[in-house]
């Protein structure tokens, strides 16, 4: 998987997703948001988070906050859900991600989660 910030439009996205390898856990996805939050996810965790992002974006989930404490990361993912998107909590303050970018984030984390 490549960095999601490779194109002109993608450069405006407040996140990037990179593939890495952990010596014990194997393949991981590193999610960086707003320059101050880095969360490492197993492929299963990334897929689960992507499914949750798509569910709230599409109105199939009434959740008011997304939370994940990944096994391979010291950081947690916390994002209150609003009417216009989500606001990921980062050390630098909330990073707002609109619904269009939420879909792009979900696709970067797990293309299978958004295939339809």
N, CA and C atoms as a LAMMPS dump frame, in Angstrom:
ITEM: TIMESTEP
0
ITEM: NUMBER OF ATOMS
348
ITEM: BOX BOUNDS ff ff ff
-5.0000000000000000e+02 5.0000000000000000e+02
-5.0000000000000000e+02 5.0000000000000000e+02
-5.0000000000000000e+02 5.0000000000000000e+02
ITEM: ATOMS id mol type element x y z
1 1 1 N 0.855 -1.169 0
2 1 2 C 0 0 0
3 1 3 C 0.899 1.227 0
4 2 1 N 0.518 2.206 -0.72
5 2 2 C 1.287 3.441 -0.804
6 2 3 C 0.698 4.493 0.114
7 3 1 N 1.463 5.515 0.326
8 3 2 C 1.002 6.667 1.082
9 3 3 C -0.188 7.276 0.348
10 4 1 N -1.218 7.635 1.078
11 4 2 C -2.42 8.189 0.45
12 4 3 C -2.243 9.633 0.03
13 5 1 N -1.121 10.248 0.359
14 5 2 C -0.964 11.667 0.034
15 5 3 C -0.073 11.874 -1.183
16 6 1 N -0.301 11.091 -2.246
17 6 2 C 0.551 11.177 -3.419
18 6 3 C 0.078 12.129 -4.488
19 7 1 N -1.211 12.41 -4.587
20 7 2 C -1.725 13.257 -5.654
21 7 3 C -2.052 14.647 -5.175
22 8 1 N -2.405 15.514 -6.113
23 8 2 C -2.705 16.895 -5.749
24 8 3 C -3.875 16.984 -4.788
25 9 1 N -4.966 16.303 -5.113
26 9 2 C -6.138 16.361 -4.237
27 9 3 C -5.844 15.68 -2.909
28 10 1 N -5.117 14.548 -2.962
29 10 2 C -4.807 13.82 -1.747
30 10 3 C -3.905 14.622 -0.814
31 11 1 N -3.103 15.555 -1.359
32 11 2 C -2.245 16.371 -0.514
33 11 3 C -3.052 17.206 0.468
34 12 1 N -4.304 17.443 0.193
35 12 2 C -5.157 18.234 1.065
36 12 3 C -5.774 17.392 2.179
37 13 1 N -5.648 16.077 2.095
38 13 2 C -6.228 15.205 3.104
39 13 3 C -5.452 15.335 4.41
40 14 1 N -6.17 15.321 5.546
41 14 2 C -5.506 15.493 6.835
42 14 3 C -4.915 14.194 7.39
43 15 1 N -4.787 13.182 6.54
44 15 2 C -4.281 11.898 7.009
45 15 3 C -3.427 11.229 5.937
46 16 1 N -2.652 10.248 6.381
47 16 2 C -1.933 9.368 5.464
48 16 3 C -1.972 7.967 6.048
49 17 1 N -1.882 6.98 5.176
50 17 2 C -1.846 5.584 5.589
51 17 3 C -0.66 4.935 4.877
52 18 1 N 0.245 4.371 5.67
53 18 2 C 1.431 3.715 5.134
54 18 3 C 1.479 2.276 5.623
55 19 1 N 1.988 1.393 4.78
56 19 2 C 2.158 0.007 5.179
57 19 3 C 3.549 -0.174 5.775
58 20 1 N 3.618 -0.887 6.898
59 20 2 C 4.889 -1.195 7.545
60 20 3 C 4.869 -2.656 7.972
61 21 1 N 5.979 -3.117 8.481
62 21 2 C 6.062 -4.487 8.987
63 21 3 C 6.642 -4.462 10.392
64 22 1 N 5.984 -5.159 11.29
65 22 2 C 6.437 -5.297 12.67
66 22 3 C 7.076 -6.672 12.798
67 23 1 N 8.183 -6.757 13.506
68 23 2 C 8.913 -8.03 13.563
69 23 3 C 8.112 -9.168 14.19
70 24 1 N 7.186 -8.861 15.095
71 24 2 C 6.384 -9.909 15.724
72 24 3 C 4.965 -9.987 15.174
73 25 1 N 4.384 -8.831 14.841
74 25 2 C 2.986 -8.796 14.42
75 25 3 C 2.795 -8.889 12.91
76 26 1 N 3.864 -8.712 12.155
77 26 2 C 3.759 -8.78 10.696
78 26 3 C 3.3 -7.466 10.097
79 27 1 N 2.465 -7.565 9.079
80 27 2 C 2.001 -6.387 8.343
81 27 3 C 1.16 -5.472 9.232
82 28 1 N 1.488 -4.174 9.209
83 28 2 C 0.724 -3.161 9.929
84 28 3 C 0.448 -1.997 9.005
85 29 1 N -0.6 -1.255 9.297
86 29 2 C -0.89 0.001 8.609
87 29 3 C -0.684 1.12 9.62
88 30 1 N 0.067 2.122 9.218
89 30 2 C 0.316 3.27 10.086
90 30 3 C -0.548 4.429 9.608
91 31 1 N -1.468 4.848 10.465
92 31 2 C -2.374 5.952 10.18
93 31 3 C -1.833 7.192 10.879
94 32 1 N -1.578 8.241 10.104
95 32 2 C -1.128 9.518 10.657
96 32 3 C -2.211 10.551 10.376
97 33 1 N -2.599 11.274 11.42
98 33 2 C -3.654 12.274 11.292
99 33 3 C -3.173 13.591 11.872
100 34 1 N -3.316 14.637 11.069
101 34 2 C -3.028 15.992 11.525
102 34 3 C -1.597 16.252 11.941
103 35 1 N -0.689 15.394 11.593
104 35 2 C 0.706 15.604 11.926
105 35 3 C 1.077 15.335 13.376
106 36 1 N 0.093 15.02 14.22
107 36 2 C 0.407 14.801 15.641
108 36 3 C -0.082 13.461 16.184
109 37 1 N -0.857 12.718 15.415
110 37 2 C -1.358 11.421 15.873
111 37 3 C -0.873 10.329 14.934
112 38 1 N -0.261 9.296 15.495
113 38 2 C 0.16 8.135 14.725
114 38 3 C -0.407 6.903 15.404
115 39 1 N -1.182 6.127 14.645
116 39 2 C -1.817 4.921 15.16
117 39 3 C -1.413 3.759 14.259
118 40 1 N -0.853 2.706 14.861
119 40 2 C -0.491 1.503 14.102
120 40 3 C -1.597 0.468 14.267
121 41 1 N -2.064 -0.067 13.127
122 41 2 C -3.188 -0.99 13.105
123 41 3 C -2.811 -2.295 12.412
124 42 1 N -3.274 -3.415 12.954
125 42 2 C -3.168 -4.664 12.216
126 42 3 C -4.149 -4.588 11.045
127 43 1 N -3.99 -5.411 10.021
128 43 2 C -4.956 -5.377 8.922
129 43 3 C -6.401 -5.604 9.392
130 44 1 N -6.581 -6.475 10.373
131 44 2 C -7.932 -6.729 10.892
132 44 3 C -8.493 -5.486 11.583
133 45 1 N -7.67 -4.822 12.387
134 45 2 C -8.105 -3.587 13.055
135 45 3 C -8.417 -2.49 12.034
136 46 1 N -7.571 -2.378 11.012
137 46 2 C -7.8 -1.377 9.967
138 46 3 C -9.122 -1.64 9.258
139 47 1 N -9.407 -2.917 8.984
140 47 2 C -10.666 -3.273 8.322
141 47 3 C -11.861 -2.95 9.232
142 48 1 N -11.743 -3.267 10.5
143 48 2 C -12.822 -2.983 11.452
144 48 3 C -13.08 -1.487 11.548
145 49 1 N -12.012 -0.697 11.636
146 49 2 C -12.175 0.755 11.7
147 49 3 C -12.788 1.285 10.411
148 50 1 N -12.353 0.753 9.276
149 50 2 C -12.915 1.175 7.986
150 50 3 C -14.408 0.873 7.919
151 51 1 N -14.81 -0.304 8.379
152 51 2 C -16.241 -0.648 8.398
153 51 3 C -17.031 0.32 9.274
154 52 1 N -16.481 0.684 10.429
155 52 2 C -17.152 1.626 11.326
156 52 3 C -17.254 3.004 10.681
157 53 1 N -16.191 3.441 10.006
158 53 2 C -16.216 4.736 9.324
159 53 3 C -17.298 4.775 8.245
160 54 1 N -17.387 3.71 7.461
161 54 2 C -18.399 3.643 6.401
162 54 3 C -19.799 3.596 7.004
163 55 1 N -19.966 2.858 8.1
164 55 2 C -21.289 2.741 8.725
165 55 3 C -21.803 4.079 9.237
166 56 1 N -20.928 4.868 9.891
167 56 2 C -21.4 6.166 10.379
168 56 3 C -21.584 7.148 9.222
169 57 1 N -20.697 7.072 8.225
170 57 2 C -20.83 7.965 7.063
171 57 3 C -22.153 7.724 6.335
172 58 1 N -22.52 6.452 6.191
173 58 2 C -23.724 6.098 5.44
174 58 3 C -24.991 6.109 6.287
175 59 1 N -24.883 6.47 7.557
176 59 2 C -26.053 6.523 8.428
177 59 3 C -26.56 5.154 8.848
178 60 1 N -25.751 4.108 8.683
179 60 2 C -26.152 2.757 9.075
180 60 3 C -25.832 2.478 10.534
181 61 1 N -25.099 3.383 11.165
182 61 2 C -24.766 3.263 12.573
183 61 3 C -25.109 4.574 13.263
184 62 1 N -25.721 4.466 14.413
185 62 2 C -26.085 5.659 15.192
186 62 3 C -25.021 5.997 16.226
187 63 1 N -23.843 5.386 16.106
188 63 2 C -22.768 5.672 17.054
189 63 3 C -22.451 7.162 17.049
190 64 1 N -22.167 7.696 18.227
191 64 2 C -21.818 9.103 18.342
192 64 3 C -20.318 9.307 18.518
193 65 1 N -19.576 8.19 18.703
194 65 2 C -18.13 8.265 18.837
195 65 3 C -17.507 6.938 18.411
196 66 1 N -16.411 7.029 17.653
197 66 2 C -15.653 5.845 17.282
198 66 3 C -14.441 5.773 18.188
199 67 1 N -14.125 4.57 18.686
200 67 2 C -12.995 4.377 19.58
201 67 3 C -12.302 3.081 19.227
202 68 1 N -10.969 3.11 19.175
203 68 2 C -10.201 1.89 18.982
204 68 3 C -8.873 2.037 19.707
205 69 1 N -8.502 1.002 20.43
206 69 2 C -7.206 0.93 21.095
207 69 3 C -6.442 -0.227 20.458
208 70 1 N -5.688 0.042 19.396
209 70 2 C -5.029 -1.027 18.641
210 70 3 C -3.924 -1.723 19.432
211 71 1 N -3.746 -3.002 19.15
212 71 2 C -2.763 -3.83 19.837
213 71 3 C -1.327 -3.369 19.601
214 72 1 N -1.02 -2.847 18.425
215 72 2 C 0.366 -2.506 18.056
216 72 3 C 0.684 -1.034 18.261
217 73 1 N -0.176 -0.309 18.953
218 73 2 C 0.001 1.14 19.048
219 73 3 C -0.144 1.631 20.478
220 74 1 N 0.664 2.613 20.827
221 74 2 C 0.496 3.273 22.113
222 74 3 C -0.635 4.298 22.047
223 75 1 N -0.928 4.756 20.845
224 75 2 C -1.983 5.757 20.646
225 75 3 C -3.338 5.072 20.458
226 76 1 N -4.38 5.83 20.781
227 76 2 C -5.741 5.345 20.549
228 76 3 C -6.393 6.208 19.474
229 77 1 N -7.439 5.672 18.853
230 77 2 C -8.217 6.404 17.863
231 77 3 C -9.547 6.745 18.505
232 78 1 N -9.814 8.04 18.671
233 78 2 C -11.078 8.524 19.235
234 78 3 C -11.606 9.587 18.292
235 79 1 N -12.859 9.425 17.855
236 79 2 C -13.432 10.383 16.915
237 79 3 C -14.93 10.547 17.159
238 80 1 N -15.326 11.647 17.782
239 80 2 C -16.745 11.947 17.864
240 80 3 C -17.322 12.121 16.454
241 81 1 N -18.55 11.656 16.282
242 81 2 C -19.234 11.729 14.992
243 81 3 C -20.155 12.936 14.997
244 82 1 N -20.038 13.772 13.977
245 82 2 C -20.887 14.95 13.859
246 82 3 C -21.749 14.884 12.618
247 83 1 N -22.442 15.943 12.323
248 83 2 C -23.318 15.973 11.151
249 83 3 C -22.538 16.095 9.847
250 84 1 N -21.346 16.698 9.894
251 84 2 C -20.564 16.926 8.679
252 84 3 C -19.372 15.993 8.533
253 85 1 N -19.16 15.105 9.516
254 85 2 C -18.017 14.196 9.477
255 85 3 C -17.608 13.803 10.877
256 86 1 N -16.322 13.485 11.036
257 86 2 C -15.804 13.105 12.337
258 86 3 C -14.729 14.109 12.77
259 87 1 N -14.448 14.138 14.06
260 87 2 C -13.407 15.009 14.594
261 87 3 C -12.442 14.131 15.392
262 88 1 N -11.365 13.701 14.758
263 88 2 C -10.414 12.805 15.405
264 88 3 C -9.638 13.585 16.46
265 89 1 N -9.6 13.043 17.666
266 89 2 C -8.86 13.672 18.748
267 89 3 C -7.379 13.376 18.565
268 90 1 N -6.565 14.434 18.493
269 90 2 C -5.12 14.293 18.344
270 90 3 C -4.425 15.126 19.418
271 91 1 N -3.14 14.878 19.674
272 91 2 C -2.41 15.709 20.631
273 91 3 C -2.408 17.195 20.243
274 92 1 N -2.569 17.487 18.956
275 92 2 C -2.608 18.868 18.489
276 92 3 C -3.999 19.469 18.46
277 93 1 N -4.981 18.745 18.963
278 93 2 C -6.363 19.202 18.942
279 93 3 C -7.187 18.399 17.95
280 94 1 N -8.503 18.59 17.942
281 94 2 C -9.374 17.825 17.046
282 94 3 C -9.044 18.085 15.576
283 95 1 N -9.02 17.013 14.795
284 95 2 C -8.786 17.111 13.352
285 95 3 C -10.082 16.702 12.655
286 96 1 N -10.752 17.668 12.041
287 96 2 C -12.025 17.411 11.382
288 96 3 C -11.801 16.739 10.035
289 97 1 N -12.565 15.68 9.795
290 97 2 C -12.518 14.96 8.524
291 97 3 C -13.946 14.886 8.004
292 98 1 N -14.211 15.524 6.853
293 98 2 C -15.571 15.535 6.314
294 98 3 C -15.93 14.163 5.746
295 99 1 N -17.211 13.985 5.429
296 99 2 C -17.692 12.666 5.003
297 99 3 C -16.99 12.159 3.749
298 100 1 N -16.683 13.026 2.819
299 100 2 C -15.961 12.589 1.624
300 100 3 C -14.594 12.022 2.004
301 101 1 N -13.867 12.738 2.844
302 101 2 C -12.551 12.276 3.282
303 101 3 C -12.652 11.05 4.186
304 102 1 N -13.745 10.919 4.941
305 102 2 C -13.959 9.723 5.753
306 102 3 C -14.015 8.497 4.839
307 103 1 N -14.712 8.623 3.72
308 103 2 C -14.757 7.528 2.751
309 103 3 C -13.386 7.216 2.178
310 104 1 N -12.597 8.246 1.919
311 104 2 C -11.242 8.042 1.407
312 104 3 C -10.357 7.383 2.461
313 105 1 N -10.533 7.772 3.708
314 105 2 C -9.782 7.147 4.787
315 105 3 C -10.159 5.668 4.907
316 106 1 N -11.441 5.375 4.879
317 106 2 C -11.893 3.983 4.956
318 106 3 C -11.298 3.16 3.817
319 107 1 N -11.293 3.697 2.607
320 107 2 C -10.735 2.986 1.457
321 107 3 C -9.235 2.768 1.6
322 108 1 N -8.539 3.742 2.182
323 108 2 C -7.088 3.601 2.388
324 108 3 C -6.797 2.534 3.439
325 109 1 N -7.645 2.444 4.443
326 109 2 C -7.452 1.444 5.504
327 109 3 C -7.814 0.045 5.031
328 110 1 N -8.883 -0.073 4.255
329 110 2 C -9.33 -1.398 3.8
330 110 3 C -10.262 -1.234 2.603
331 111 1 N -9.732 -1.371 1.391
332 111 2 C -10.59 -1.244 0.204
333 111 3 C -11.809 -2.185 0.252
334 112 1 N -11.665 -3.345 0.86
335 112 2 C -12.772 -4.297 0.938
336 112 3 C -13.941 -3.752 1.752
337 113 1 N -13.668 -2.842 2.681
338 113 2 C -14.725 -2.295 3.531
339 113 3 C -15.652 -1.373 2.777
340 114 1 N -15.174 -0.776 1.697
341 114 2 C -15.989 0.174 0.948
342 114 3 C -16.456 -0.385 -0.389
343 115 1 N -15.997 -1.584 -0.74
344 115 2 C -16.423 -2.201 -1.998
345 115 3 C -17.911 -2.5 -1.912
346 116 1 N -18.59 -2.22 -2.95
347 116 2 C -20.005 -2.454 -2.795
348 116 3 C -20.704 -2.692 -4.03
